[in-house]
């Protein structure tokens, strides 16, 4: 299996309340878990296949906490990716090419819906805790800063996971919009959002 690397902007918005108890090994806010993961690969490769400047997303749904499995997932790859790039990204996202985070997801996903090759709108401002990832009417997720309920001022919070395999430090926001209407359907406004700059490889997350 070729070695690979993806360095870029990462967004994960789920159905939990802001802060997401899953990050602290607790049960999800609503017991089940539904999420959109996405990445803008600024630099990367899969063997000799370049992955730089490509975007991908995954919509997932789990009937309970992730560790209980039985999840469904549907991958989305940017339409302009070549056939080799599409296959490379699908290999990585499936967990078949290594990388601790993707290998973990592989163990808890029982069904993968048909991959879609589509235009992906990806906007990401880590410092301002604002983002948007969308594919037409199939899914959309919009991140905004958490607001103080009394003053309306922006609230700044981070999650630090020194031994994390998904990210090490994430900026936490509120997913003002977090919905999917394709093969996997959900609608969780005002839910958890985490944004991070990450570098994943076949050996795992780079610190």
N, C-alpha and C positions, 0 to 999 in steps of 0.2 A: 504494500500500500504506500503511495507517495506521501512524503511529508508535506504539511501544509501550514499556512499562517493566515490569519485574518486580524487586522488591526483597524479599529475604527470606532464609530459612534454607535452605542447600543442603548436600546429602549425596551423596557418590559413593563407593560401595564396590565394589571389583573383585577379580579373582582373583589379583592380584599379592601378593607378600609386603609387609609393612608398609613404607611408604616409596615403593612403586611406581616402578620404574625408568623407566616411561614419562614421569614428570614430569621426568626428566633426559635425555630423548631417547635412552633405551636400550631394548633389546628387553624386552617383558613377561617376567615371571618364568617363566611356563610357555609362552612363545611366543604362545599364543592370549590373547585378552582377553574376559572376561565380566564384566558389571557391572550394577549398579542405580544409576541417578541419580534424585534426587528433590528436590523443592523445596516449601516452604511459602511461598507468596507473601503477604507481610504487607501490601504496598502495590503496586498496579500497575494498568495499563490497556492496552487495545489499541484505539487510537482512542478512541471514546466508550463502549467496553465495559469495565466495571470487572472487574479480576482479583483484587482484594484478598481475602484470607482464603480462597484456593483452593489446593488441593494437586495436584501432578502427579508422575508418576514415569515412567521409561523403563527397560525391561530390554533389554540389548544383548548381542550375542555376535559376536566377530570371530575368524576362523580363524587370524589372525596379528597382528602389530603393526597398530595402527589405521591408519597411513599406507598400508598395503597394501590397505585397503578390504575389499569383499565382506562387509560386516557385515549383521546382521539386528537389527531393533529393534522393540519393541512399546511403544506409549505407553499410559499409564493416567491418566485424568482423574477427579477427584473427582466422584462421581455427582450431587451436588447442583448442579453447574455448569449453567447454562442452556444451551440450544442455541447461542446466540451466544458464550457464554464457552467452550464446548467447541470450537467452530470456531476461535475466536481462539487458544486454547492450542495446538491442533493445527497451526495455521499457523506459530506461533512455533517449536514443537518440530521441525517439518519442515524448518526453515531457509529457508522460502519468504518470511518476513517480515523478513529481515535479522538482524543480530546475529552477530558474528564466530564465536562459539563454536558456535552452532546451524548457521550456514552451513558450518562445517568438518565437523560431524557429517553434514550432508547429503551431502557429497562422498564419505564413506567407508561409507555405508549403502546397500546394494543392494536390500534388501527390508524393507518396513515391514509388520509383522503387524497384524491388525485391532485398532484402538484399543478399549480397554475403559473403560467408565464405571462406576466402582465406588467404594464407601467406602474411604478411605485413612486408616489409622492412622499419624499422624506425630508422633513425640516427639523433641525436640531440645534438648540442653543443651550448648552450645558450650564453656562454661567447664569443665565436668566431663568433656567428651569422651565423652558418652553420647547415644545416639540409637536410635530404632527406627522403621522404616517397613515397613508390611505391608498386604497386600490378601489377606485370607482365606488360602486354601491356594495362591494363585497365586505370591506371592513374599513373602519376609521378609528383612530385613537388620537386624542389631543391632550397634551400635557400643559398644565398651567401651575404656577406656584400655589402652595397651600396658603390660605388666607386666615388671618386672625379673625375669629367669629365676632369679636367685639369692635375692633378698630378697622378691619378690612385690610390691614397692612399685610405684606407678604411675609410668610414664615419660612425661615431657612433651616432645613434639617438634612442630615446625611445618615447613611448606614455604612458602617465600617466593618468588613468581614476579613480579618487578616488571613484566614485560611480558606476564604471563599473560592469556589471553582467557577462561579458565574461572573463575579466582579469582586474587586477589593473595596472600593469606595463608590457609593452611588449617591447622587443628588435625588432627594425625594420630593415629588410633586403630587398634584392631584390630576387624575385623568378625567377632565371635564366631559369628554366624550370617550367611550370605550365600547364599541359595538361591532358585531360581525353578523352578516346576513347571508353568508354563503353556505357551504356544506355544514359548517359549525355556526350556530346562531347564539348570540347573547347580546345583552345591552346593560352595561354597568356604568352609568354616569357617576362622576364624583367619587372615583375609586382610586386605588393605589397606582402610583407611577414611580419608576426608578430609571434614572439616566446615568450612563457611565461611559467613559472612554476605556476600552478594553483591548487586549491583544490575546487571542486564542490561537493555540497551535495543536498539532496532533499529540504533543506531550502534555498539554493542559494550559491553564491560564498563566500568562506571564505576569509577574508581580509588577 
